[in-house]
């Protein structure tokens, strides 16, 4: 059934200056809808252009500091920065682009220049844990680590310390799990949701090339120095030095996976052996970009993670998988000026003892 015209009032002015109200039915509902959609699309296009400009700034900054990235690494860095700035991920692992300490120096220099030209990049920081380097969105990590987010989006754990590995929830009694939650609480305390990214950030006593601590500093309860100015690098290595939880376990949560492998530092060899006995489902998550004029839609791999096949027999229909995909779709909606959709692919990696490295 065609939509009925929407009645509107118009004013005709006579020669004596008096206005006469006349009823009209010229405007239709679909015309109103079309106008609203056009306005929304124009606003989204303007916002999308800001992100395109941000990516141009990053590329120009990389050229300015003469960082010779391979094409694949350059594309991956641009995608990761876009994932962070649009809220799809809180943290990415910098396992490409070079080796430490040159990688950290190059990223510091890149952010130093790029943040002066694009405010979208302001919340980005580097985080160091032992020999691992991460690019983080300070506000995104704060929200990710908050008790409310952790309560709403439950993390599932694969206990690798027992020969008969099983899936755990964060409510089960388990020593390693208890320490894991305590580390999450420490992240939540040190990355408060209501903090301004331009305020001082906790910083250890170590100094880096572009993360030097100002003279006027104070100490917090954990023995960290708090710099008076903004720092690009947050080194949490001393902060987590006494932690027994293995870094790969912590990575699963930090990188936004719905399932993480749980084991302690002293059990790494046992964990590897136990996992090597199982075939794995590899879950690959792809984010699809909004169409740019006549350009064909493109997609980038957002993340990938694995789960033992016998713990994910329903594949994409597992409760945690459905919950995770729904959560990612919510994130896509919040950044629909850049991203159109998200999809999941699942493949099987058959057990080959000794090939799995945690």
N, C-alpha and C positions, 0 to 999 in steps of 0.2 A: 504494500500500500504506500503511495507517495506521501511524503511528509506534508502536513498542512502548512500554508504560509503563516508566518508569525506576524500578528498585527503590530504595527508601530504607528506613532503619531508624528506628523510633520507640521511645520508652520509655514503658511503662505503669508507674505507681507503685501498689504494693499498699498495703493499710492498715498493714502492718508497716514501711513506709518503704523497702522494697527495690524496686529497679527491675527490670523484666523487659523485655529487648529483644525486639521483635517485628518481623518483616519485613513490609513493606508495599509496595504498588505503586500508590499513589494519584496520584503525580506523574508527568505525562507530559512528554516532551521538548518538545512544542510549548508547554506551559505555562511551562517554563523559558525558552524562547526569548521568549515573550511578556513574561515578567517582565523579562528583560534589555533587550528593546526599550523597554518602558515606562520603565525606569530611565534608559536612554540618552536617550529623548525628554524626560524630565523635566529631566535635566541640560542638554540642548541648549536647552530652553525657558528655563531660568534664565539661560544665557549669552546667548541671543537677547534676553532682557529687558534685560540690561545694555547692549546696543548700542542698544536702543530708548530707554533712559534717557539714553544718551550723546547721541543725536539731540535729545532734548527739552532737554538742557542747552545744546546749540548754538543751538537756536531761541530759548531763553530769553535766552541771552547776546547774540544779535543784537538782540533787542528791548531789552535793557538798555542797549546802547550806541547805540540808536536808528539802527541801520543799516537804511535803507529799501531793501531788495532787492526787485526785481520778482519775482513768483511763480515764473517760470521759472528765474531766477538762484538763487533760494532753494532750489528743488528740486535744481538742479544742484550747488550747494554741499554740501547734505546728502548727496547721492549720492556726490560725490567724497570727502568725509570718510569715508563708510562704506567706499568702495573702498580707501582708504588704510589705515584701521584694521583691516580684515579681511584685508589682505595681497594684494588683487587687483591693486593698482597701487602702485609706489613713489613716483611723482611725478605731479602733475596741473598743467597749465598754467592759470593764473588769467587767462584772456582774457575774463572776464565779471565783473560785479559793480561796475564803475566803472573809473576811470582812476587812474594813478599821479599823485602819491603818496598820494592819499586811499584807494585800494584797499589799499595796504600798511598804512596806519595802521588802517583798519577791521579788517583781518584780524589784525593784532597785538593790537588791543584785544579782539577776539573770542576769540582763543586765550588771552590773559592771564586772562580771566574764566572761560572754559569749562574750562581745564585745572585750575583750583582745585577744580572739582566733579566731574570725571570723569578718573580715571587712565588710561582708554583713550586719551585725547587727548594724553597726556604726550609721546609721541615726535614729534608734529607740529611742523614748523618751516616758516618761509618762506625761500625761496632766491631770490636776485636775480642774474640774469646780464644785464648791460647794461640794456635797457628791458623785459626779460621778468621776470615774477613767477611763482614756482612754489610750490605747497603740497606739502611732502614729508613722508614718514614716514622719520625718520632711520635707523631700523634697517632698514626696507625698502629704502632706497636703498643702504645699506651692503652688504646681501646682493645686491642687483641689480648693483652695481659690482664685486663680489668676483671674483677670477680663476676660482674654481671655478664660479660661476654663468655667467660669460661663456663658459667652456669647455663647459659642459653645454648651454647654450642659445645656439647660434651665431646671430649677427646677419648677415643678408644685406644687401648694399649695391647700390644702383642708381647707377652712375657717370654723373653728368650733365655731366661736363666734356668728354665726347667727343660728336660729332654722332651716332655710332652707339652709343647708350647700351646698357649691358649689365649683367647681374647679377654682382656680385663676392662672393666669400667673404672672410672676414677673414684668410685665409692667403695671398692673392695679393699680388704685389709691386706696390705703388702708393704714391706719395708721400703723397697725401692720406689714404689708408687708414692708413699708418704713423703719421701725426700723430694721427689719430682714436684709434687704439689707445693712444698715449701719453697722451692726455687721459683715456681710460678708466682708465689706470693711476694717474693723479693723483687721480681721484675715489676710486679704491679705497684709495689711501694716506691720504687725508684723511677718509674715512668708513669706518674699520675695523669689521669685523663684530663684534669682541669689545668694542667701546666701549660704555660706559653712556651712554644719552642724557642723563643728568643731569650728566655730566662736562663740563668746558669744551669748547666747540666753536670751531673756528677762525673768526676774525672779522677782516675788514679794518679799516683805520683809520677808515673813515667811520662817522659816528654817525647813528642814526635816532631817531625819536620814542620808541620803546619798545625799542630795541636798543642802548642806551648801554653803553659799555665801562667796566668797573670800573677804579678807579685802579690796583690792583695787577695788571699784565699783563706777559706775556713775549712775545717774538717767536719765531715758528717759522722753519723753513728757507726758507719761501716769502715771508717778509716780512709775514705775517698776525699780527694781535694775537690772543692767546689770552685770552679773558675768564675771570676767576676765577669768575664765576657763569654760570648758564645764560642764553643769549640766544635770542630767538625768530627772529632774522633772520641769515641767512648770505649775505653779498654776495660772490659769486665774480667780479664784473666785473673787478677788478684782476688777479685770479688768472688769468683767461682773456684778458686784454687783448692779449697777443701771439700768441694762437692764430690760425692761418690758416683752420681749419675753420669753415665757416659755421654760425651758430646753428641754422638749421632742420635741418642734418645731425645736430647734437648732440641736438636735441629728439627726433628719431625714436627714438634709443636711450634717453634719459632717460624718455620717456613710455611705454616698454615695447612699442613696435612691433617686429614681427619683421623688418621691412624698413625701411631708411632711405635717403634720397637723399643721395649723397655729392658735395660740391663745396666749394670754398674761397671765401673772401670776395670775391676778385677775379674770380670766375667766375659770380657770381650772375645776371647778365644772360644769359650763354651757357646756364647751367643752365635758366633759365626758358624760353628759346627751344627748347632741345632737348626739354624735357618737354612743351611745348605741341604738339609734333608728334604726340604719342601719345594714343590713347584710354586711359582708366584704369579699372581695376577698383577700386571702393570697397568695402573690407571693413569691415563693421560688426559689432562684437562686443557681444552683449547678455548681461547677467547676470540670472538669474531668482531672485527672492527666495523663501525658504521660505514656505509657506502660514501665515498668521497666523490660527489658529482657523478660522472659517468664511469669512474674507476670501479673495477670489480672488487667486491668485498674480499678482504684478506683476513687470515686468522693466524694467531701466534700461539705457541704452546705456553700455557700459563704455568703449569707445574706437572710433575709426574711423581707417583709414589707407588709402592708395592705392598701387597698383602698376601700372605700364604693362601693358596687356592682352597685348602680345606677349611679356611676360616672366612671365605668369601664365595661360597658355592652359589649364592644368588646373584653374584657379580654386581651389576648396577642396581639390583633390587634390595641389596642389603640395607637395613634401616639406617646405618651410619652413612652409607653412600647416598641414599635419597635425601637425608637431612643435609649433607654437605652440599649436594647439587642445588638444593633449594636455597641454601645460604649464599652460594655463589651467584645464583640468579637474582637475589635481592641486591647484591653488590653491583651487578650489571645494571639493574634498574636505576640505581643511584648515580651511575655514570653513563647513562644512555646517550649522552651527547658524543661519547667516544666509542662505546661498545654496544654491539647489537644483540649478542647472545653468547652463551657459553655451552660447550658440549663436552661429552666424555667418551673416550675410547678405551677399550679394555683388551689387552693381549696377554698371552700366557708365556711365561719364561719357565721352561722345564728345568727341574733340579739337576744341577751338575756340581757335585761336591767340590768345594775349593774355589769356585769362581765368584762366590758372593763375598764382597768386602764391605764391612760396616764402617 
